Amino acid sequence: MNRILFRMNEVPDSGRVLLTDQRAHHVCSVLRPSLREALRVGILNGPKGEGEVVALSEDSVELDCHFDSEAPEVPPVDLLLATPRPKVMKRLWAPLASLGLGRIIITNAARVERNYFDTHWLDRANYEPLLIEGLQQAGTTRMPDVTVARRFRPLIEDQLDELCPDTKRMVAHPHDAAPLATARMGEAGQRLLLAVGPEGGWVPFELELMQTAGFRAVSLPFGPLRTDVACIALIACGVLRSKLPH
């Protein structure tokens, strides 16, 4: 845990925060600070800051917190992901938050098994703690907005422009696609939307629909990848490419 995160309603006007949950356990058993030591803190979807340890016991810690005047900007990259197997979805939430995404859209595809949408790892109560875990690991505060869209075609044709307006769109495809390294990244300041399909790949109809919606097929120099590896590789490469001169 590289930054302790609070929800807005946990921080009183005084800035004094008393922790008695798993965050306190982590501070006391792992960080082991001394009195008056400053720890990195932050407000979920709000500013970063520092918390001075003013009281400490075996199972509680009190912090005197001071925060930056402004919250970090929303990360400039979004992800559209065809629903993977439940165990893959579970282990992806924290890394996706760590990498920095503004929005995650989970959708269906022809090669997605029907029962994948029944997993409880698509329920907010179950995935939100994993997103927070990823944010705390990365030391940031911006949690991605999550949309679960069970119908692929209405998402692409009717909803995507509202969810992700004015975005440079790229869909990962290992065959007959331009290398991501040579792809034009769009205008300066333009958001980037990356799409990763199921492990069996997108079917031709889905690719055509996405290309009609402005997606360009791009490939990575590794060949076909598992969903979790493909997500991390594509996001990392996309973020690096977006920072290069346009």
N, C-alpha and C positions, 0 to 999 in steps of 0.2 A: 504494500500500500504506500505509494509515493505521494499521495495527497489525500487528506481526510476530507470527505465531502459531507456537507449538511444540506438538508432541504431548507428552503427559505423560512418555514415556520419553526425551525429548530433554533434560529438565531434571534435572540431578543435584541431590543434596541441597545442594551448595555454591551452587547458583544460577548458576554460571558456564556459559554456553552458547557454544560455538564454532560459527559458521555458515560453511559453505564452498559452499553451493548457490546457487540463484537468489535466495534471500532476501539472502544476502551481496552478490550482484551488485547487487540493488536498493539496499541500504543504501549501498554504496560508490559507485555510479554516479549514483543519483538523490537520495537523502537527503543524502549527503556530510557526515556528522556529524564533529565534532571529538572528540578524546579527552575523556572525562568528560561528554560530552553524554548526556542521557537520552532514550531512544526508547520509544515505546509498544509494549508487548509483551502477550502473553496466552497462556494454555494452552487448546488446543482443548477446548471444553465445560467449561472451568474458569475460574479467575479472571483478571482483567486485572491489569496491572502496568506497571512501568517497568524498562528495562534500560540500565544505564550502560555506555557504550562504554569498555572498558579496554584493548583492543588492536585495531589496524586495519591492514590491508594492502590491496593492490590487489584481492585475491580472497577475503578472509576478514575476519570481524569477531568479536570476543569481547565478550559482554555479561555484566555482573554484574546478575542479575535479582532483583527483589523483587515479590511478588505480593500482591494484596488477600487478605483472610482468607476471602472467600466468592465463589463464582461468580455471575455475573448470573442472574436468574431466566429460566426457559424462556419464550420469547415466547408471548403468550396467543392467537395466531391460528394455525390450521392450514389447509391447502389440499388440496382434492380436485380433481384435474385430469385430464380426459380427454386421453389421449396426443396431443400435437400432432405435426406433421411433424418429422422428426429435426433439421433445421437450426434449427427454432424451439425444440425442446427443448434443444439445445445452448446457445443464447444466453439461455435463461431461467434456467438453474441459478444463475448468479452473482447476477443481480438478485433472485431469490427469497430467497437467503440474506441479501442486503443489507437487504431489507425487514424481515426478522425473522419467521421461522416456526418453530413448534415441531415440526410434522410436515408432510410432503408425501406425499400418496397419489396415485400415478399409476395410472389405470385405463383400461379399455376403454369403448367406447360404440358404438352402432349406426353412427354416421357417422365412426368412426375407421378408416382404411385398415389392413388386416390386417398389412401389412409394417412398420407403424410400430413394432411391438413388437420387431422384429428389430434395431433400431438399437443400436449399441454405446454410445450416450449414455444408455442405461438401465442400463449396467453400473457398479457402484460404483467400480471402478478408474478410470473415465473421468469420472464426474460429481462425485466427491468433490473433486478438485482445483479444480473450478469453484466448488463451494460454498465452499471455503476462500478462494478468490479474492474472492468476494463478502463474506465475513465480514471479511477484511482491509481491504477497501475501506470497509466500514461501521464498522470499528473495534470490532467485537464478537467474541464467542467461541463463542456457542451455535450449533452446526450442527444443522439440522433432521434429524429422523429421516425416513428415506425408505422407503416401502413401495410395491412394484410389484404391483398386483393385476390379473391379466389377465382376470378374469371379473367383470363389473360386478354382476350380480344377487347372487351369493354375498357380494360385498363389502358391498353395501348391507344385505342381509337378515341376514347371519351374522357379519360381521367388524367392521362399523363401530362398534358399541357398545363393543367391546373396545379398538379402536384409539383411538377418540375418545369416551370416556364423558362424559356430562353436558355436552354442548356445545350452544350455540345454533347452529343450522344454517341456512345461507342458500345458495341456488343462484341463480347469475346467469342471467337469462332476459330477453331484450329485449322480449318481448310479454306483455301481460296480467299484469304483475307489479307489485307495490308498489314505489315508489321507495325505494332504499336509505336516502335521507335521512330517510324517515318511519318506517323499520322499528324496532321495539322490539328492543333489543340484548340482552336477557336480564338475569340477575341479576348484581350486582356480583361480580367475580371469576370469572365463568363464562367458559370458553374459547369461542372463536368458530371455527366450521368453515365455510369458504367453498368453494363448488364452481363450477368453470368447465368448460363443455362444449367439444366440438370446434367447429371453425370453422363447420360446418354446423348446429350447435345440437343440443340434446338432442331426442330423439323423444318423443312423448307418453307412451309406456310408461315411459321412464326418468324423466320428470318425476313421473309418478304414483307410481312406486316410491320416489323420493326424498322426495316429500311425505308418503307413508305413514311414512317413517323420520324424519320431523320437520323436513325442510327447508322453508323458506319461500322462494318465488320472489321475487327482488328485481331491480330494473333500475337501471342507471346512466343519467344524463341525456345519453348520447352516441349512442344507437342501437347496432346491432350492431358489435362490435369484433373485430379479429384476436385470436387467443388470447394472444399475448404482451402486447398492450396491455390486454386485458381483465383478465388476471391482476394486472398492476401497478396498474391503476385500482381494481379491486375490493378488493385488499388495502389500498391506501392509504386508500380511503374507509372500509373496514371498521375499520381501526385507529383512524382519527380518530373515527368514530362510537362505537366502544367506549369511548373516553376521555371522552365526554360524560356528564353525569348521567343515570342510568337512570330 
